[in-house]
Amino acid sequence: MDAQRLRDNLARVMMHGDEVPLFFFSDLFLRHPEVRELFPVGMDVTRDRLVAALARIVSEADNLDALVPFLQGLGRDHRKFGAVPDHFGAVGTSLIAALRHFTGPDWSAELEAEWKAAFGVVAKVMIEAAAANQQAHPPWWDATIVGHELRAFDIAVLRLATSEPLPYRPGQTISVESQKAPRYWRFYSVANAPREDGTLDLHVAMIDGGMVSPVLARGLGVGSRLRLGPAVGVFGLTAEPRHDLLMVAGGTGLAPIKAIVEQLAELYQPPRVHLFVGARRAEGLYDLPDLEKMAARWPWLTVVPAVSDDPYYEGECGTVSDVVARSGTWSRHDAYVAGPTAMVETTVDRLISVGVPADRIHIEDFGWGEIT
């Protein structure tokens, strides 16, 4: 399988934009109308996720250490939709049809064979992960909102209690569904390390036109019920840190970062941690009081808030990437960055420019993880 050939082909196909996922889903539903009920009425976000997943799979086709955990997470997560092994074959057939259609006269039997081989591997990994997960965990968890606090006009912090323990690692995300928006599953990072009582905190920013975030932030309260999907994602600590840590969060990108900080507090000797938290305006620093309490309790933690568009703010002003770049020397640190896509990309570029090795920068890009 020529990974670069697949990447080049997908890049040419995706020049057709939204026509590609539209063709794919139309083909899938015509061939298999019974699967339509597994999807929400509105397909915009689902189409975006399909494109993002395809791009990631192809980009990492020759990096199995990164790709396999991602596919295993997808396989486990698809159980909540009611997906069964036969569905993966149907998806592969329709994806091939879409690729063939938009490639046009450049399509060949050899290229089709390579795509079929790639989708075969993808399906195998996902199916096996789902089957293994089925032996130990339900397809979803029932949860109840036991705490709901509106921290800003458009940001809420929820605390959830699940009917049975939901396993996850700090830094991972879970998907959430409300019966007020059935079949619309949206991803949110858990904002705490695992607790003895099993409760989970979510930081929810309302998105204009979103189907789920407004419901969670303002449409529900204590006692409301939700369904949660299994934890997915590879963001977070993979071993006990050997270097001091630089952590950078934009908006609700703070959630996975905060969970990792709580995890570090459980170590016998935590590394020094510099945590930079960015927002456009002061009210966007919705969790600052709690972060300041954490910094007062743990002397190894330094918290630096930064505001970019508030002329009356008296603290660090500027984009969080600018504040980080001028606040220290970070070339000996491991970096963890989470937040909106533009913020993550800018921060990564700045860190590399000031000497942080690219392989020591870990990101959670909410362009993929949190489309709400």
C-alpha positions as CSV (number, residue, x, y, z in Angstrom):
1,M,0.0,0.0,0.0
2,D,1.5,3.3,-1.1
3,A,0.5,5.8,1.6
4,Q,1.7,8.8,-0.3
5,R,-0.3,7.8,-3.4
6,L,-3.5,7.6,-1.2
7,R,-2.7,11.0,0.4
8,D,-2.3,12.6,-3.0
9,N,-5.5,11.0,-4.4
10,L,-7.5,12.1,-1.3
11,A,-6.2,15.6,-1.6
12,R,-7.3,15.9,-5.2
13,V,-10.7,14.4,-4.4
14,M,-11.3,16.8,-1.5
15,M,-10.8,19.8,-3.8
16,H,-14.5,19.1,-4.6
17,G,-15.4,20.1,-1.1
18,D,-18.8,19.3,0.4
19,E,-19.8,17.4,-2.7
20,V,-17.6,14.4,-1.6
21,P,-19.3,13.6,1.7
22,L,-22.7,14.4,0.2
23,F,-22.1,11.9,-2.6
24,F,-20.8,9.3,0.0
25,F,-23.8,9.5,2.3
26,S,-26.3,9.6,-0.6
27,D,-24.7,6.4,-2.0
28,L,-24.7,4.8,1.4
29,F,-28.3,5.5,2.1
30,L,-29.4,4.4,-1.3
31,R,-27.6,1.1,-1.0
32,H,-28.5,0.6,2.6
33,P,-31.6,2.7,3.6
34,E,-31.8,0.8,6.9
35,V,-28.7,2.6,8.2
36,R,-30.2,6.1,7.8
37,E,-31.9,5.8,11.3
38,L,-28.4,5.6,12.9
39,F,-27.7,9.2,11.9
40,P,-29.1,12.5,13.0
41,V,-31.5,14.5,10.8
42,G,-29.0,17.2,10.2
43,M,-25.8,15.8,8.7
44,D,-23.5,18.8,8.6
45,V,-21.3,17.9,11.6
46,T,-21.3,14.2,10.6
47,R,-20.0,15.1,7.1
48,D,-17.3,17.2,8.7
49,R,-16.2,14.4,11.0
50,L,-16.1,12.0,8.1
51,V,-13.7,14.2,6.2
52,A,-11.6,14.9,9.3
53,A,-11.4,11.1,10.1
54,L,-10.4,10.3,6.5
55,A,-7.8,13.0,6.4
56,R,-6.3,11.7,9.7
57,I,-6.3,8.1,8.7
58,V,-4.6,8.8,5.4
59,S,-2.1,11.2,6.9
60,E,-1.0,8.6,9.4
61,A,-1.2,5.6,7.2
62,D,2.5,4.9,7.6
63,N,2.5,5.7,11.3
64,L,0.8,2.8,12.9
65,D,1.8,3.8,16.5
66,A,-0.5,6.8,16.1
67,L,-3.1,5.4,13.8
68,V,-4.0,2.2,15.5
69,P,-5.1,3.8,18.9
70,F,-7.1,6.3,16.9
71,L,-8.9,3.6,15.0
72,Q,-9.5,1.5,18.1
73,G,-11.1,4.5,19.7
74,L,-13.3,5.0,16.7
75,G,-14.3,1.4,16.8
76,R,-15.3,1.5,20.4
77,D,-17.1,4.8,20.0
78,H,-19.2,3.5,17.1
79,R,-20.9,1.0,19.3
80,K,-23.1,3.8,20.7
81,F,-24.6,4.2,17.2
82,G,-25.6,0.6,16.9
83,A,-23.0,-0.1,14.3
84,V,-22.4,-3.8,13.5
85,P,-19.6,-5.4,11.4
86,D,-21.6,-5.5,8.2
87,H,-21.9,-1.7,8.4
88,F,-18.2,-1.3,8.0
89,G,-18.2,-3.1,4.6
90,A,-21.1,-0.9,3.5
91,V,-19.2,2.2,4.4
92,G,-16.1,1.0,2.5
93,T,-18.1,0.3,-0.6
94,S,-19.6,3.8,-0.6
95,L,-16.3,5.5,0.1
96,I,-14.7,3.7,-2.9
97,A,-17.7,4.8,-5.0
98,A,-17.1,8.4,-3.9
99,L,-13.4,8.3,-4.5
100,R,-13.9,6.7,-7.9
101,H,-16.5,9.3,-9.0
102,F,-14.4,12.3,-8.0
103,T,-11.1,10.9,-9.2
104,G,-12.6,10.6,-12.7
105,P,-10.4,9.2,-15.6
106,D,-7.3,9.0,-13.3
107,W,-9.0,6.1,-11.3
108,S,-7.3,2.8,-11.9
109,A,-7.7,-0.8,-10.8
110,E,-4.4,-0.5,-8.9
111,L,-5.6,2.6,-7.0
112,E,-8.9,0.9,-6.2
113,A,-7.1,-2.2,-4.9
114,E,-4.9,0.1,-2.6
115,W,-8.0,1.9,-1.2
116,K,-9.8,-1.4,-0.6
117,A,-6.7,-2.8,1.2
118,A,-6.6,0.4,3.3
119,F,-10.3,0.3,4.2
120,G,-9.9,-3.4,5.0
121,V,-7.3,-2.7,7.6
122,V,-9.3,0.2,9.0
123,A,-12.4,-1.9,9.3
124,K,-10.5,-4.8,10.9
125,V,-9.0,-2.7,13.6
126,M,-12.3,-1.0,14.4
127,I,-14.3,-4.2,14.4
128,E,-11.8,-6.0,16.6
129,A,-11.7,-3.0,19.1
130,A,-15.5,-2.9,19.2
131,A,-15.8,-6.6,19.8
132,A,-13.2,-6.6,22.6
133,N,-14.9,-3.6,24.2
134,Q,-18.2,-5.3,24.1
135,Q,-17.0,-7.9,26.6
136,A,-16.3,-5.3,29.3
137,H,-18.4,-2.2,28.7
138,P,-21.8,-1.0,27.6
139,P,-22.2,0.9,24.3
140,W,-23.1,4.0,26.3
141,W,-23.4,5.2,29.9
142,D,-26.5,6.8,31.4
143,A,-25.7,9.9,33.3
144,T,-27.4,12.5,35.5
145,I,-26.4,16.1,35.8
146,V,-25.7,16.6,39.5
147,G,-24.1,20.1,39.2
148,H,-24.7,22.9,36.7
149,E,-23.1,26.3,36.9
150,L,-23.2,29.0,34.2
151,R,-19.8,30.6,34.5
152,A,-20.2,33.1,31.7
153,F,-23.0,34.0,29.3
154,D,-21.9,31.3,26.9
155,I,-19.9,28.8,29.1
156,A,-21.2,26.3,31.6
157,V,-19.5,23.7,33.8
158,L,-21.5,20.5,34.4
159,R,-20.9,17.7,36.8
160,L,-22.2,14.3,35.8
161,A,-22.8,11.1,37.8
162,T,-22.9,7.9,35.7
163,S,-25.0,4.8,36.4
164,E,-21.7,2.8,36.4
165,P,-18.1,3.8,36.2
166,L,-16.9,5.2,32.9
167,P,-13.2,4.5,32.4
168,Y,-11.0,7.2,30.9
169,R,-7.6,8.7,31.0
170,P,-7.0,12.4,31.8
171,G,-6.9,14.2,28.5
172,Q,-9.5,12.0,26.7
173,T,-12.9,13.1,25.4
174,I,-16.3,11.5,25.7
175,S,-19.4,12.1,23.5
176,V,-22.7,13.3,24.9
177,E,-26.2,13.0,23.7
178,S,-29.4,14.6,25.1
179,Q,-32.9,13.4,24.3
180,K,-33.6,17.1,23.5
181,A,-31.3,16.5,20.5
182,P,-31.5,12.8,19.7
183,R,-28.7,11.1,17.8
184,Y,-26.6,14.4,17.9
185,W,-23.5,13.2,19.7
186,R,-20.9,15.9,20.5
187,F,-17.5,15.4,22.0
188,Y,-16.3,17.1,25.2
189,S,-13.1,16.6,27.1
190,V,-13.4,15.4,30.7
191,A,-12.1,18.3,32.9
192,N,-11.0,16.2,35.9
193,A,-8.8,13.2,36.8
194,P,-10.8,10.1,37.8
195,R,-12.5,10.5,41.2
196,E,-13.5,8.0,43.8
197,D,-17.2,8.9,43.3
198,G,-16.9,8.6,39.5
199,T,-18.3,12.0,38.7
200,L,-17.1,13.8,35.6
201,D,-16.8,17.6,34.9
202,L,-17.5,19.0,31.4
203,H,-16.8,22.5,30.2
204,V,-19.3,23.5,27.6
205,A,-19.0,26.6,25.4
206,M,-22.2,27.5,23.5
207,I,-21.7,27.5,19.7
208,D,-24.0,29.6,17.5
209,G,-26.3,27.2,15.6
210,G,-25.1,24.3,17.7
211,M,-27.5,21.4,18.3
212,V,-26.1,20.2,21.6
213,S,-24.0,22.9,23.3
214,P,-27.0,25.4,23.9
215,V,-29.0,22.5,25.3
216,L,-26.2,21.5,27.7
217,A,-25.4,25.1,28.7
218,R,-28.8,26.6,29.1
219,G,-31.5,24.0,28.3
220,L,-30.8,21.5,31.1
221,G,-30.3,21.6,34.8
222,V,-29.6,19.4,37.8
223,G,-31.5,16.1,37.5
224,S,-31.5,16.1,33.7
225,R,-30.4,12.8,32.0
226,L,-27.8,12.3,29.3
227,R,-26.1,9.5,27.5
228,L,-22.3,9.3,27.3
229,G,-20.1,7.4,24.8
230,P,-16.8,5.7,25.7
231,A,-13.6,7.7,26.2
232,V,-11.6,8.3,23.0
233,G,-8.4,10.1,22.1
234,V,-4.7,9.8,22.7
235,F,-4.0,13.3,24.3
236,G,-2.4,13.1,27.7
237,L,0.5,11.6,29.6
238,T,1.8,8.3,28.3
239,A,4.4,8.0,31.1
240,E,5.6,9.8,34.2
241,P,7.1,13.1,32.9
242,R,10.9,13.4,32.7
243,H,10.9,17.1,32.0
244,D,9.1,20.2,33.3
245,L,5.8,20.9,31.5
246,L,4.4,23.8,29.6
247,M,0.6,23.7,29.2
248,V,-1.3,26.1,27.0
249,A,-5.1,26.3,26.9
250,G,-7.5,28.4,24.8
251,G,-11.2,28.6,25.9
252,T,-12.6,25.3,27.0
253,G,-9.4,23.7,25.8
254,L,-8.7,24.1,29.5
255,A,-10.7,21.0,30.3
256,P,-8.3,18.3,29.2
257,I,-5.3,20.3,30.5
258,K,-6.9,20.7,33.9
259,A,-7.5,16.9,34.1
260,I,-3.9,16.2,33.3
261,V,-2.8,18.7,36.0
262,E,-4.9,16.9,38.6
263,Q,-3.3,13.6,37.4
264,L,0.1,15.1,38.0
265,A,-0.9,16.1,41.6
266,E,-1.1,12.4,42.4
267,L,2.6,11.8,41.6
268,Y,5.1,11.5,44.4
269,Q,7.2,14.3,42.9
270,P,5.3,16.3,40.2
271,P,7.3,18.2,37.6
272,R,7.1,22.0,37.5
273,V,4.1,23.1,35.4
274,H,3.6,26.4,33.8
275,L,-0.1,26.7,32.7
276,F,-1.1,29.5,30.4
277,V,-4.8,30.1,29.9
278,G,-6.0,32.4,27.1
279,A,-9.3,34.1,26.4
280,R,-10.4,37.0,24.3
281,R,-12.0,38.9,27.2
282,A,-11.7,38.6,31.0
283,E,-15.0,36.9,31.4
284,G,-13.7,34.1,29.2
285,L,-11.4,33.1,32.1
286,Y,-14.3,31.2,33.5
287,D,-12.3,28.8,35.6
288,L,-9.7,31.1,37.0
289,P,-10.8,31.1,40.6
290,D,-10.5,27.3,40.7
291,L,-7.1,27.4,38.9
292,E,-5.8,29.9,41.4
293,K,-6.8,27.6,44.3
294,M,-5.0,24.8,42.6
295,A,-1.8,26.9,42.2
296,A,-2.0,27.9,45.9
297,R,-2.3,24.3,47.0
298,W,0.4,22.9,44.7
299,P,3.7,24.9,44.7
300,W,4.9,23.2,41.5
301,L,2.0,24.8,39.5
302,T,2.1,28.3,38.1
303,V,-1.0,29.7,36.4
304,V,-0.7,32.6,33.9
305,P,-4.0,34.0,32.5
306,A,-3.9,36.0,29.3
307,V,-6.5,38.2,27.6
308,S,-6.2,39.3,24.0
309,D,-9.1,41.7,23.3
310,D,-10.0,43.5,26.6
311,P,-8.3,47.0,27.0
312,Y,-9.4,47.1,30.6
313,Y,-7.8,43.9,31.6
314,E,-4.9,44.5,34.1
315,G,-3.0,41.2,33.7
316,E,-1.1,39.7,30.7
317,C,-2.4,41.1,27.5
318,G,-2.1,39.5,24.0
319,T,-2.8,36.2,22.4
320,V,-1.9,33.3,24.6
321,S,0.8,32.2,22.1
322,D,2.4,35.7,22.3
323,V,2.3,35.7,26.1
324,V,3.9,32.2,26.2
325,A,6.7,33.2,23.8
326,R,7.7,36.2,25.8
327,S,7.4,34.6,29.3
328,G,10.2,32.1,29.4
329,T,12.5,29.7,27.7
330,W,10.7,26.5,26.9
331,S,13.1,24.4,24.8
332,R,13.7,21.9,27.7
333,H,10.0,21.5,28.4
334,D,7.3,19.1,27.1
335,A,4.4,21.1,25.9
336,Y,0.7,20.3,25.9
337,V,-1.6,22.6,23.9
338,A,-5.4,22.4,23.7
339,G,-8.1,24.6,22.2
340,P,-9.6,25.9,18.9
341,T,-7.7,25.0,15.7
342,A,-6.3,28.4,15.0
343,M,-5.0,28.9,18.5
344,V,-3.4,25.4,18.5
345,E,-1.7,25.9,15.2
346,T,-0.4,29.4,16.1
347,T,0.9,28.2,19.5
348,V,2.6,25.2,18.0
349,D,4.4,27.4,15.4
350,R,5.5,29.8,18.1
351,L,6.8,27.0,20.3
352,I,8.8,25.5,17.5
353,S,10.2,28.9,16.7
354,V,11.5,29.3,20.2
355,G,13.2,25.9,20.2
356,V,10.7,23.4,21.5
357,P,11.2,20.1,19.6
358,A,8.1,19.2,17.5
359,D,8.1,15.7,18.9
360,R,7.7,17.1,22.5
361,I,4.6,19.1,21.6
362,H,1.3,17.3,22.2
363,I,-2.0,18.8,21.0
364,E,-5.7,18.5,21.3
365,D,-7.3,20.3,18.4
366,F,-10.9,21.1,19.1
367,G,-11.5,21.5,15.4
368,W,-11.8,17.7,15.5
369,G,-12.7,17.0,19.1
370,E,-15.4,19.6,19.8
371,I,-17.7,20.5,17.0
372,T,-20.9,21.4,18.7
